Amino acid sequence: MAGELTSLTSGASQTRVRVHFLLLKSCVSPGRLRLLFEPQSRAHARKLNERSLAFYATCNTPADNAGFLYKKGGRHAAYHRRWFVLRGNMLFYFEDAASREPVGVIILEGCAVELVEAAEEFAFAVRFAGSRARTYVLVAESQAAMA
């Protein structure tokens, strides 16, 4: 089946297709994969990628972990309660548990997770290397929720 997919594209886009294929293979039937990876334009490809990620985030395959965490806003110091779903190395977050589209996704590649000295008792940070890399500060509701 990977041969079918790679024949649709070449070069760098072939790599993206393989990545998406690996993400989606447990959620999508082979017939549907062909529809996901035949973009007519760059904008269309971007839209397909967003839809692919949203589908992967909410597919029926069991998640590695899921639950509520408080996420510190990027620009504001306020914490927002979000529903988080961990699938492989992708941490999706949603407005609430019933949402069908993720608000965002954190790719957990090359990151470090550290406890944070904060007013909140169960705070931790997801840090990435680099001077311009974003650090995500999250707070669990209990010690058990951090496991």
Rosetta silent file (secondary structure, phi, psi, omega in degrees, C-alpha in Angstrom):
SEQUENCE: MAGELTSLTSGASQTRVRVHFLLLKSCVSPGRLRLLFEPQSRAHARKLNERSLAFYATCNTPADNAGFLYKKGGRHAAYHRRWFVLRGNMLFYFEDAASREPVGVIILEGCAVELVEAAEEFAFAVRFAGSRARTYVLVAESQAAMA
SCORE:     score description
SCORE:     0.000 S_00000001
   1 L     0.000  -34.706  178.650    0.000    0.000    0.000 S_00000001
   2 H   -60.617  -32.743  177.857    2.894    2.417    0.672 S_00000001
   3 H   -62.179  -39.957  177.056    3.855    1.985   -3.004 S_00000001
   4 H   -60.243  -45.430 -176.495    0.466    3.316   -4.101 S_00000001
   5 H   -67.533  -44.582 -176.166    0.860    6.383   -1.922 S_00000001
   6 H   -68.860  -22.186  178.822    4.410    7.238   -2.883 S_00000001
   7 L   -74.002  -13.182 -179.964    3.530    7.055   -6.564 S_00000001
   8 L   -76.038  -25.342 -174.744    1.169   10.007   -6.093 S_00000001
   9 L  -138.869  177.418  175.483    3.993   12.439   -5.300 S_00000001
  10 L  -144.308  163.475  175.574    7.729   12.879   -5.511 S_00000001
  11 L    65.215 -137.266 -176.082   10.541   14.501   -3.540 S_00000001
  12 H   -62.318  -36.813 -179.509    9.735   16.344   -0.307 S_00000001
  13 H   -66.903  -26.748  176.937    6.002   15.885   -0.707 S_00000001
  14 H   -63.877  -39.953  178.109    6.587   12.128   -0.871 S_00000001
  15 H   -63.219  -44.199  178.778    8.063   12.304    2.632 S_00000001
  16 H   -60.741  -40.898  179.312    5.022   14.226    3.905 S_00000001
  17 H   -61.570  -43.718  179.885    2.717   11.616    2.396 S_00000001
  18 H   -62.204  -41.796  178.443    4.596    8.827    4.159 S_00000001
  19 H   -61.550  -49.132  179.752    4.349   10.669    7.479 S_00000001
  20 H   -63.072  -37.753  178.330    0.632   11.240    7.035 S_00000001
  21 H   -60.687  -44.428  179.563    0.167    7.650    5.949 S_00000001
  22 H   -63.391  -36.924  179.070    1.821    6.413    9.126 S_00000001
  23 H   -68.463  -37.849 -170.720   -0.397    8.698   11.214 S_00000001
  24 H   -97.573   -9.937 -170.148   -3.590    7.697    9.472 S_00000001
  25 L   -59.272  -28.550 -179.820   -3.098    4.034    8.650 S_00000001
  26 L   -87.179   -7.296 -175.484   -4.985    2.820   11.711 S_00000001
  27 L  -113.227  -19.832 -170.629   -7.898    5.221   11.192 S_00000001
  28 L  -122.908  140.369  176.084   -8.558    5.360    7.446 S_00000001
  29 L   -73.411  154.444 -177.537   -9.446    2.724    4.917 S_00000001
  30 H   -56.406  -36.692  179.174   -7.059    2.378    1.921 S_00000001
  31 H   -63.362  -36.324 -179.281   -9.642    3.808   -0.484 S_00000001
  32 H   -73.843  -31.089  179.521   -9.984    6.967    1.557 S_00000001
  33 H   -57.085  -40.036 -179.298   -6.205    7.523    1.755 S_00000001
  34 H   -60.770  -37.402  178.596   -6.063    8.161   -1.973 S_00000001
  35 H   -68.193  -34.753 -177.702   -8.600   10.967   -1.587 S_00000001
  36 H   -69.640  -25.892 -171.235   -6.618   12.576    1.238 S_00000001
  37 L  -120.159   42.725  173.550   -3.391   12.868   -0.746 S_00000001
  38 L  -128.027   65.625 -178.220   -4.290   14.206   -4.165 S_00000001
  39 L   -71.663  141.625  176.195   -4.012   17.990   -3.741 S_00000001
  40 L   -89.769  -22.750 -178.976   -4.655   20.223   -6.750 S_00000001
  41 L  -149.148  171.978  177.713   -2.858   23.258   -5.259 S_00000001
  42 H   -62.901  -43.818  179.689   -0.741   24.314   -2.267 S_00000001
  43 H   -62.667  -40.670  178.427   -3.765   25.856   -0.527 S_00000001
  44 H   -64.817  -40.426  179.095   -5.728   22.676   -1.163 S_00000001
  45 H   -63.678  -42.121  179.257   -2.821   20.593    0.206 S_00000001
  46 H   -61.744  -43.705  179.133   -2.690   22.738    3.367 S_00000001
  47 H   -62.082  -42.083  177.585   -6.415   22.280    3.858 S_00000001
  48 H   -63.198  -40.693  178.944   -6.034   18.523    3.406 S_00000001
  49 H   -62.949  -43.202  177.644   -3.216   18.438    5.933 S_00000001
  50 H   -62.854  -43.800  178.792   -5.338   20.309    8.496 S_00000001
  51 H   -65.181  -38.783  178.848   -8.261   17.974    7.849 S_00000001
  52 H   -61.684  -45.516  178.620   -5.961   14.946    8.081 S_00000001
  53 H   -64.549  -43.722  178.768   -4.670   16.075   11.466 S_00000001
  54 H   -61.258  -41.089  178.710   -8.182   16.877   12.717 S_00000001
  55 H   -64.241  -46.162  179.639   -9.351   13.442   11.573 S_00000001
  56 H   -61.059  -39.596 -178.831   -6.391   11.732   13.230 S_00000001
  57 H   -63.116  -31.896 -172.819   -7.008   13.692   16.464 S_00000001
  58 H  -115.154    9.097 -177.795  -10.614   12.505   16.688 S_00000001
  59 L   -66.907  166.339 -173.415  -10.558    9.054   15.039 S_00000001
  60 L   -76.941   -7.605  177.510  -11.991    6.048   16.882 S_00000001
  61 L   -64.911  136.509 -179.153   -8.613    4.420   17.575 S_00000001
  62 L   -57.463  137.850  177.049   -7.891    4.531   21.328 S_00000001
  63 L   -78.296  155.728  176.242   -5.696    7.455   22.373 S_00000001
  64 L   -66.665  -34.825  177.319   -2.475    6.867   24.312 S_00000001
  65 E  -164.913  154.345  178.150   -3.807    9.228   26.988 S_00000001
  66 E  -156.486  148.854  177.331   -6.507   11.884   27.345 S_00000001
  67 E   165.327  174.665 -179.714   -7.723   14.307   29.976 S_00000001
  68 E   -85.053  137.870  170.493   -8.098   17.905   31.068 S_00000001
  69 E  -136.648  158.251  171.862   -5.101   20.158   31.649 S_00000001
  70 E   -97.644  128.552 -178.121   -4.831   23.896   32.102 S_00000001
  71 E  -111.516  127.353  177.218   -2.731   25.508   29.364 S_00000001
  72 E   -74.226  131.898 -179.724   -1.105   28.867   29.892 S_00000001
  73 L   -62.646  151.568 -179.054   -1.850   31.225   27.036 S_00000001
  74 L   -67.892  -40.364 -177.370    0.980   32.228   24.728 S_00000001
  75 L  -102.507  -24.278 -175.518    0.481   35.976   25.061 S_00000001
  76 L  -115.499  156.056 -177.971   -1.508   36.186   28.282 S_00000001
  77 L   -81.705   -1.641 -176.949   -0.799   34.836   31.741 S_00000001
  78 L   -74.331  146.032  175.032   -4.271   33.288   31.979 S_00000001
  79 E   -97.500  140.704  177.944   -4.741   29.531   32.086 S_00000001
  80 E  -119.828  132.335  177.910   -7.382   27.902   29.910 S_00000001
  81 E   -77.322  123.013 -177.693   -8.885   24.509   30.670 S_00000001
  82 E  -130.706  151.349  173.587   -8.439   22.306   27.601 S_00000001
  83 E   -89.378  121.548 -178.629   -9.101   18.677   26.734 S_00000001
  84 E  -107.384  140.411  176.811   -5.795   17.049   25.690 S_00000001
  85 E  -129.599  123.088  178.065   -5.423   13.888   23.599 S_00000001
  86 E  -100.092  121.740  175.227   -2.047   12.184   23.184 S_00000001
  87 E  -130.044  106.950 -177.702   -1.617   10.094   20.026 S_00000001
  88 L    63.526 -124.996  179.102    1.949    8.948   19.458 S_00000001
  89 L  -101.050   19.967  179.889    4.162   12.017   19.573 S_00000001
  90 E  -115.769  124.399  178.593    1.292   14.450   18.928 S_00000001
  91 E  -107.895  103.046  179.924   -0.474   16.198   21.799 S_00000001
  92 E   -88.798  145.933  172.765   -3.756   17.659   20.522 S_00000001
  93 E  -131.606  143.152 -172.954   -5.771   20.120   22.571 S_00000001
  94 E  -125.329  160.556  175.158   -9.459   20.979   22.248 S_00000001
  95 L   -57.455  -46.110  178.080  -11.855   23.549   23.740 S_00000001
  96 L  -153.532  177.513 -174.468  -13.613   20.698   25.591 S_00000001
  97 L   -65.973  -23.347 -178.022  -14.012   16.911   25.510 S_00000001
  98 L   -90.235   -6.804 -178.103  -16.915   17.077   23.023 S_00000001
  99 L   -63.287  144.008  179.784  -15.079   19.240   20.444 S_00000001
 100 L  -100.072  -14.081  179.206  -14.552   17.662   17.022 S_00000001
 101 L  -125.049  132.447  178.765  -11.690   19.908   15.857 S_00000001
 102 L   -70.375  147.478  173.891   -8.497   20.547   17.820 S_00000001
 103 L   -75.905  -34.183 -179.292   -7.563   24.094   18.764 S_00000001
 104 E  -164.810  175.016  178.444   -3.925   23.156   18.373 S_00000001
 105 E  -142.994  140.014  175.854   -1.324   20.421   18.357 S_00000001
 106 E  -113.969  118.768  177.217    2.081   20.139   20.015 S_00000001
 107 E   -84.110  116.294 -173.839    4.522   17.851   18.227 S_00000001
 108 L   -88.314   50.262  179.747    6.531   16.247   21.043 S_00000001
 109 L  -102.178  121.375  175.988    9.709   15.738   18.990 S_00000001
 110 L    69.646   31.865 -179.344   12.930   16.824   20.689 S_00000001
 111 E  -109.666  166.232  173.789   11.270   18.310   23.755 S_00000001
 112 E  -125.390  138.812  177.503   11.955   18.077   27.479 S_00000001
 113 E  -107.750  126.024 -175.471    9.250   17.929   30.147 S_00000001
 114 E  -133.473  146.486  171.496   10.144   19.629   33.420 S_00000001
 115 E   -69.061  148.046 -176.009    8.369   20.457   36.647 S_00000001
 116 L  -119.616  136.198  172.226    7.805   24.194   37.036 S_00000001
 117 L   -77.487  107.847 -178.218    8.049   26.325   40.157 S_00000001
 118 L  -148.373  168.377  177.145    4.676   28.044   40.040 S_00000001
 119 L   -64.130  -29.284  179.027    1.765   29.017   42.243 S_00000001
 120 L   -78.997  136.805 -172.309   -0.120   26.070   40.759 S_00000001
 121 L   -68.919  -39.220 -173.247    0.715   22.805   42.490 S_00000001
 122 L  -111.796   49.071 -177.719    0.880   20.412   39.501 S_00000001
 123 E   -90.594  143.431  174.816    2.558   22.646   36.910 S_00000001
 124 E  -149.103  163.066 -177.500    5.002   21.397   34.297 S_00000001
 125 E  -125.444  144.044  171.491    6.532   22.706   31.088 S_00000001
 126 E  -105.554  109.694 -175.255    7.115   21.232   27.663 S_00000001
 127 E  -110.740  144.032  176.970   10.327   22.898   26.446 S_00000001
 128 E  -118.106  149.551  178.980   11.979   22.795   23.047 S_00000001
 129 L   -69.810  151.105  177.512   15.613   23.598   22.261 S_00000001
 130 L   113.639  146.943 -176.523   16.381   26.897   20.580 S_00000001
 131 L   -71.249  -27.768 -177.701   16.209   30.537   21.521 S_00000001
 132 L  -102.876    4.981 -177.559   12.947   31.191   19.647 S_00000001
 133 L   -74.182  143.344 -179.763   11.229   27.920   20.571 S_00000001
 134 L   -80.959  144.245  172.429    7.984   28.116   22.497 S_00000001
 135 L  -109.756  129.049  178.673    7.611   26.644   25.962 S_00000001
 136 E   -99.570  123.121  177.302    4.175   25.282   26.856 S_00000001
 137 E  -102.781  123.751 -177.412    3.222   25.561   30.524 S_00000001
 138 E  -125.672  151.832  178.995    0.544   23.088   31.575 S_00000001
 139 E  -131.853  127.736  176.174   -1.131   22.361   34.903 S_00000001
 140 L   -89.209  160.281 -179.787   -2.771   19.098   35.891 S_00000001
 141 L   -81.364  -18.926 -179.760   -5.695   18.924   38.304 S_00000001
 142 L  -157.947  168.805  176.247   -3.970   16.279   40.487 S_00000001
 143 L   -62.109  -39.604 -179.900   -0.778   14.234   40.808 S_00000001
 144 H   -62.852  -34.455 -179.754   -2.615   11.235   39.294 S_00000001
 145 H   -69.664  -18.344 -179.584   -3.528   13.295   36.207 S_00000001
 146 H   -82.384  -12.216 -177.216    0.182   13.919   35.563 S_00000001
 147 L   -74.181    0.000    0.000    0.933   10.209   35.078 S_00000001
